[in-house]
Amino acid sequence: MGHLPITGEAIALPLIQVAGSQCLGDAIWNEIFHPIGRRLVACVDAVLRVGGASKGADEMVGLARSASKPVYFSLSEIDSKIDQNEK
């Protein structure tokens, strides 16, 4: 089972820097950061929600669920799913 983990940050942050953002939440940051995350959710097979409180991450979970994509909250959930599929 080959999957590539990717985060919206990994794609958005270099673009934000090149675009000239000066600080978190400025107009350039807002124009790029969350829209890329939203587009990314449309392209993935599943979402792994990690970390603490985050309105943006919670939004991505909501988008994934509304698209009927699986949402996991730990790596052990993914491992269990893989084990089930291999049986």
N, CA, C and O of each residue as an XYZ file, in Angstrom:
348
protein
N       0.865     -1.167      0.000
C       0.000      0.000      0.000
C       0.913      1.232      0.000
O       1.571      1.507      1.003
N       0.959      1.949     -1.069
C       1.843      3.106     -1.125
C       1.090      4.409     -0.991
O       0.253      4.752     -1.826
N       1.393      5.116      0.049
C       0.784      6.419      0.262
C       1.870      7.428      0.590
O       2.889      7.084      1.189
N       1.655      8.628      0.210
C       2.601      9.709      0.460
C       1.975     10.700      1.428
O       0.985     11.353      1.096
N       2.546     10.818      2.629
C       1.995     11.817      3.548
C       2.373     13.230      3.084
O       3.514     13.490      2.704
N       1.408     14.114      3.125
C       1.640     15.506      2.716
C       0.824     16.424      3.609
O      -0.283     16.088      4.027
N       1.383     17.576      3.890
C       0.657     18.572      4.672
C       0.447     19.819      3.829
O       1.241     20.133      2.942
N      -0.623     20.510      4.121
C      -0.862     21.775      3.447
C       0.269     22.758      3.690
O       0.623     23.551      2.818
N       0.833     22.692      4.899
C       1.943     23.590      5.241
C       3.136     23.369      4.324
O       3.783     24.328      3.901
N       3.433     22.108      4.012
C       4.591     21.808      3.174
C       4.460     22.422      1.788
O       5.456     22.777      1.158
N       3.245     22.542      1.329
C       3.012     23.152      0.022
C       2.867     24.665      0.140
O       3.432     25.409     -0.661
N       2.119     25.118      1.128
C       1.774     26.539      1.221
C       2.910     27.422      1.729
O       3.112     28.517      1.205
N       3.645     26.979      2.722
C       4.631     27.877      3.343
C       5.702     28.386      2.372
O       6.008     29.578      2.402
N       6.283     27.547      1.517
C       7.252     28.102      0.551
C       6.614     29.125     -0.397
O       7.239     30.125     -0.751
N       5.366     28.866     -0.804
C       4.679     29.808     -1.690
C       4.398     31.132     -0.986
O       4.519     32.206     -1.576
N       4.025     31.035      0.278
C       3.750     32.236      1.068
C       5.011     33.083      1.199
O       4.965     34.308      1.089
N       6.127     32.416      1.434
C       7.401     33.143      1.569
C       7.767     33.838      0.255
O       8.126     35.016      0.252
N       7.676     33.113     -0.851
C       8.010     33.684     -2.159
C       7.072     34.839     -2.507
O       7.481     35.807     -3.149
N       5.821     34.732     -2.083
C       4.836     35.775     -2.388
C       5.047     37.035     -1.557
O       4.444     38.072     -1.834
N       5.907     36.949     -0.533
C       6.239     38.145      0.227
C       5.485     38.352      1.519
O       5.445     39.469      2.035
N       4.889     37.310      2.052
C       4.196     37.441      3.338
C       5.171     37.909      4.407
O       6.315     37.458      4.462
N       4.706     38.815      5.254
C       5.552     39.361      6.320
C       5.254     38.756      7.680
O       6.104     38.768      8.571
N       4.037     38.220      7.843
C       3.691     37.634      9.129
C       2.479     36.720      8.989
O       1.692     36.832      8.050
N       2.359     35.832      9.936
C       1.220     34.925     10.001
C      -0.072     35.727     10.001
O      -0.254     36.628     10.820
N      -0.959     35.397      9.087
C      -2.258     36.056      9.049
C      -2.338     37.323      8.226
O      -3.399     37.944      8.164
N      -1.225     37.734      7.580
C      -1.347     38.922      6.725
C      -2.130     38.543      5.462
O      -2.483     37.379      5.278
N      -2.395     39.506      4.611
C      -3.253     39.277      3.448
C      -2.707     38.184      2.531
O      -3.471     37.358      2.033
N      -1.405     38.173      2.308
C      -0.800     37.154      1.440
C      -0.961     35.774      2.071
O      -1.333     34.814      1.395
N      -0.682     35.681      3.357
C      -0.815     34.406      4.071
C      -2.245     33.885      3.955
O      -2.462     32.717      3.630
N      -3.207     34.748      4.219
C      -4.613     34.342      4.163
C      -5.057     33.942      2.762
O      -5.914     33.073      2.602
N      -4.481     34.570      1.760
C      -4.848     34.260      0.382
C      -4.339     32.888     -0.051
O      -4.914     32.270     -0.947
N      -3.269     32.411      0.576
C      -2.627     31.174      0.126
C      -2.836     30.001      1.078
O      -3.156     28.901      0.628
N      -2.665     30.207      2.369
C      -2.527     29.096      3.312
C      -3.741     28.157      3.341
O      -3.620     26.996      2.949
N      -4.880     28.623      3.785
C      -6.037     27.744      3.914
C      -6.621     27.310      2.566
O      -7.071     26.170      2.447
N      -6.630     28.177      1.544
C      -7.112     27.692      0.245
C      -6.320     26.484     -0.289
O      -6.898     25.592     -0.911
N      -5.015     26.457     -0.049
C      -4.222     25.303     -0.493
C      -4.630     24.069      0.298
O      -4.772     22.988     -0.274
N      -4.819     24.215      1.592
C      -5.271     23.086      2.407
C      -6.601     22.542      1.927
O      -6.798     21.328      1.859
N      -7.510     23.440      1.596
C      -8.833     23.010      1.103
C      -8.703     22.243     -0.209
O      -9.349     21.213     -0.399
N      -7.876     22.744     -1.100
C      -7.679     22.061     -2.383
C      -7.006     20.708     -2.186
O      -7.323     19.740     -2.877
N      -6.086     20.650     -1.248
C      -5.368     19.414     -0.982
C      -6.316     18.322     -0.483
O      -6.198     17.164     -0.883
N      -7.246     18.688      0.382
C      -8.208     17.705      0.903
C      -8.979     17.053     -0.249
O      -9.306     15.868     -0.187
N      -9.260     17.809     -1.273
C      -9.995     17.261     -2.420
C      -9.183     16.198     -3.170
O      -9.749     15.399     -3.916
N      -7.873     16.189     -2.975
C      -6.998     15.287     -3.737
C      -6.497     14.084     -2.951
O      -5.832     13.221     -3.525
N      -6.786     14.000     -1.682
C      -6.235     12.933     -0.856
C      -7.234     11.801     -0.665
O      -8.435     11.969     -0.872
N      -6.709     10.640     -0.264
C      -7.553      9.476      0.009
C      -8.091      9.484      1.429
O      -9.166      8.942      1.687
N      -7.353     10.094      2.357
C      -7.731     10.107      3.770
C      -6.999     11.245      4.467
O      -6.076     11.840      3.913
N      -7.430     11.537      5.694
C      -6.821     12.602      6.489
C      -6.394     12.032      7.835
O      -7.146     11.296      8.475
N      -5.185     12.375      8.258
C      -4.710     12.060      9.604
C      -4.669     13.366     10.376
O      -3.859     14.241     10.074
N      -5.529     13.503     11.363
C      -5.608     14.731     12.186
C      -4.685     14.555     13.379
O      -4.916     13.695     14.229
N      -3.646     15.365     13.443
C      -2.676     15.296     14.539
C      -2.584     16.651     15.226
O      -3.047     17.663     14.700
N      -1.987     16.653     16.391
C      -1.722     17.895     17.097
C      -2.883     18.351     17.953
O      -3.861     17.633     18.163
N      -2.741     19.553     18.431
C      -3.720     20.123     19.341
C      -4.783     20.930     18.638
O      -5.125     20.687     17.480
N      -5.293     21.894     19.372
C      -6.384     22.731     18.865
C      -5.953     23.487     17.610
O      -4.886     24.100     17.570
N      -6.798     23.429     16.597
C      -6.539     24.143     15.346
C      -7.835     24.261     14.567
O      -8.386     23.261     14.109
N      -8.316     25.474     14.420
C      -9.536     25.689     13.641
C      -9.329     25.263     12.190
O     -10.222     24.683     11.571
N      -8.150     25.553     11.655
C      -7.857     25.185     10.271
C      -7.852     23.679     10.078
O      -8.431     23.174      9.116
N      -7.199     22.953     10.988
C      -7.171     21.491     10.881
C      -8.569     20.912     11.053
O      -8.939     19.958     10.369
N      -9.342     21.490     11.965
C     -10.717     21.023     12.147
C     -11.552     21.269     10.889
O     -12.426     20.471     10.550
N     -11.277     22.369     10.206
C     -11.975     22.635      8.942
C     -11.622     21.574      7.906
O     -12.492     21.112      7.168
N     -10.341     21.185      7.847
C      -9.922     20.170      6.885
C     -10.583     18.828      7.197
O     -10.963     18.100      6.281
N     -10.723     18.494      8.482
C     -11.422     17.274      8.885
C     -12.871     17.337      8.410
O     -13.395     16.360      7.873
N     -13.512     18.474      8.605
C     -14.893     18.641      8.150
C     -15.031     18.476      6.649
O     -15.976     17.849      6.169
N     -14.090     19.038      5.910
C     -14.125     18.897      4.450
C     -13.946     17.445      4.034
O     -14.631     16.957      3.135
N     -13.019     16.759      4.696
C     -12.792     15.346      4.374
C     -14.039     14.532      4.670
O     -14.451     13.701      3.860
N     -14.635     14.766      5.816
C     -15.847     14.013      6.176
C     -16.992     14.309      5.213
O     -17.739     13.403      4.842
N     -17.136     15.557      4.810
C     -18.226     15.893      3.887
C     -18.001     15.270      2.514
O     -18.944     15.107      1.740
N     -16.758     14.923      2.214
C     -16.439     14.239      0.960
C     -16.375     12.721      1.158
O     -15.925     11.997      0.269
N     -16.824     12.241      2.322
C     -16.836     10.805      2.655
C     -15.454     10.170      2.639
O     -15.297      8.999      2.291
N     -14.449     10.964      3.023
C     -13.084     10.437      3.110
C     -12.811     10.025      4.550
O     -13.293     10.674      5.479
N     -12.045      8.954      4.748
C     -11.742      8.544      6.114
C     -10.886      9.590      6.833
O     -10.010     10.220      6.241
N     -11.167      9.750      8.112
C     -10.387     10.642      8.967
C      -9.863      9.805     10.123
O     -10.631      9.145     10.824
N      -8.557      9.838     10.317
C      -7.907      9.096     11.388
C      -7.326     10.086     12.394
O      -6.983     11.218     12.052
N      -7.226      9.633     13.631
C      -6.702     10.493     14.688
C      -5.431      9.936     15.324
O      -4.862     10.551     16.226
N      -4.990      8.771     14.851
C      -3.722      8.212     15.319
C      -3.183      7.258     14.260
O      -3.938      6.729     13.443
N      -1.876      7.045     14.283
C      -1.272      6.106     13.344
C      -1.755      4.683     13.602
O      -1.841      3.874     12.678
N      -2.070      4.381     14.859
C      -2.548      3.024     15.167
C      -3.881      2.740     14.471
O      -4.146      1.596     14.104
N      -4.717      3.752     14.285
C      -5.966      3.561     13.535
C      -5.668      3.165     12.087
O      -6.341      2.306     11.517
N      -4.674      3.786     11.514
C      -4.297      3.479     10.128
C      -3.706      2.082     10.061
O      -4.033      1.317      9.154
N      -2.837      1.737     11.012
C      -2.253      0.397     11.049
C      -3.337     -0.664     11.159
O      -3.262     -1.699     10.497
N      -4.346     -0.416     11.994
C      -5.462     -1.369     12.148
C      -6.218     -1.534     10.836
O      -6.600     -2.644     10.465
N      -6.427     -0.438     10.147
C      -7.141     -0.479      8.863
C      -6.344     -1.275      7.837
O      -6.916     -2.066      7.087
N      -5.043     -1.076      7.799
C      -4.183     -1.817      6.877
C      -4.227     -3.304      7.209
O      -4.345     -4.140      6.313
N      -4.133     -3.636      8.506
C      -4.194     -5.038      8.922
C      -5.509     -5.677      8.500
O      -5.516     -6.821      8.046
N      -6.613     -4.968      8.640
C      -7.932     -5.487      8.248
C      -7.987     -5.740      6.737
O      -8.546     -6.742      6.289
N      -7.413     -4.842      5.973
C      -7.455     -4.973      4.518
C      -6.566     -6.099      4.008
O      -6.811     -6.642      2.931
N      -5.537     -6.452      4.771
C      -4.621     -7.501      4.340
C      -5.152     -8.885      4.665
O      -4.604     -9.869      4.169
N      -6.189     -9.003      5.475
C      -6.738    -10.316      5.850
C      -7.660    -10.843      4.796
O      -8.210    -11.934      4.946
